[in-house]
Amino acid sequence: MTMSDPVSDLLTRIRNASAARHETVDVPSSQLKLEITRILKEEGYVSNYTLAQDNKQGIIRIQLRYASGKNPVISSIARVSRPGCRVYAGKTEIPSVLGGLGICILSTSQGVFTGKQAQEKGLGGEVLCTVS
């Protein structure tokens, strides 16, 4: 199976596992996926994650987080910039998600940051996804 967009694959696996009320979800590892997962943990959207080594690229095991009554903390997670249509934002035009209640994740020249962190550092970049 060839995968043209690994980030979309990560987001879809998280979205599907969350909708099915799974405790964990396994995703093939890459540096960019690890950074996105790290931000999701820092912002409180997932409980934890671990990197398990296999004989290939490794696997990220993400523990999903649920609010009271088994409602997923992540209500929506969407890809913004796709391989066929890249979306870039300058430091002054970083999108606000749900009026500041959600986050957008950007890939900048200095690494992967949330929109808020990128604004504080005065950076723009590629808008990877939005989470709320």
N, C-alpha and C positions, 0 to 999 in steps of 0.2 A: 504494500500500500504506500503510495506516495502522498506526502502531505505538503501542500503548497503554503499553508498558513498555520504554523504551530501555535501561535498566540490564540487564534480563533478556536483551535482544538482545545486548548487549556480552558478558555472561557466557557465553551460549550459543555465540557465535562463537568465543570463546577456547577453550571446552571442546571444540567440534567440531574446530577447527584443531589443537589439541593431540592429540586422539585420532587424527587423520589424519596426524600428524607433519609438519605444515606448518612452514616456517621463519617466515613472517610471516602476519598476518591484518589485513585492513583493516576499519575500523569508522567509520561516520559520526560526526562529532565533536559533542560538547557539553561544556560546562564541567564537569558532574558526571562524565562519562565520562573526561575528561582527569585529573580528580583521582583517580578510582579507579585509572586506569592508572599515574599517578605513584606511588601507594602500592604497587601491585604491583611496580614497578621498585625502589623503595626497599627493599622487603622481600625482593627477590631472586627473585621468581616469574617475571618476564619480563626479557629481556636489555636491551631498549631500546625506545623508541617515538619516533616523529616525527609532527609535525602537518603534513600537506600541504594547501595551500589549493586549493580548486577554486572554481567560480563559485557554489557553494551554501554549505553549512555547514562544509566542510573534512572531511578524512579523517585518522583516527589510524591509523598503520601500526605495529602492535605486533610486535616480534621476540620470538618465544617462546623459552623456555630449556629445554634438555634436559640431564639428567644423563648419566652414562656409559651407553653401550648404547642411546642414543636414547630413554630413558625420560623422559617429561615431568616437569618439576619440580612442576607443578600436578597433584596427584592428584584433588582434588575442588574444585569452585568452585560454590557454590550461592546462590541468591537467598533471603533470609530474609523481608524485608518486601516485600510485593507491593502493587499498587494496590488489590486487593480486601481485603487483610488486612495493615494496617500493624503493624509490630512495633517497639515503643519500649523502651529500656532506660535506667533511671536510672544514675547514676554508680556505684552500689554493685552493680548487677545486670548488668553487661556480661558477656556469655557468654564462656567459655573454649573455644577450639577445639582438639580433640585434646590436652587437658591442657596447653595452652600451646605446642604445636608448630605450630599453624596460627594464622591471624589472622581477626578479624572487622573489617569496615569499617563505620564509623558516620558518619552525616551529623548534625553537631551545629550549634548556633547560631553557632559560630565557624569552621565549615568541615568538611571531610571528614578524618577521622582513623582510625587503627587503634584497636582496643579499648584497647590498652595506653597509647597516647598520650592518649586521651580520659580514662582513669582518672587518669593523671598530672596532667592539667589540671583534674580534678574535673568533667568534663562527661558528660552522658548524651545520648541522641539516638536517631535511627532506625537500626536495625541493617539496613544495606543487604544485605550478603552475608558469607559465610564462605569462606575459602580455606585449603586444606591441601595 
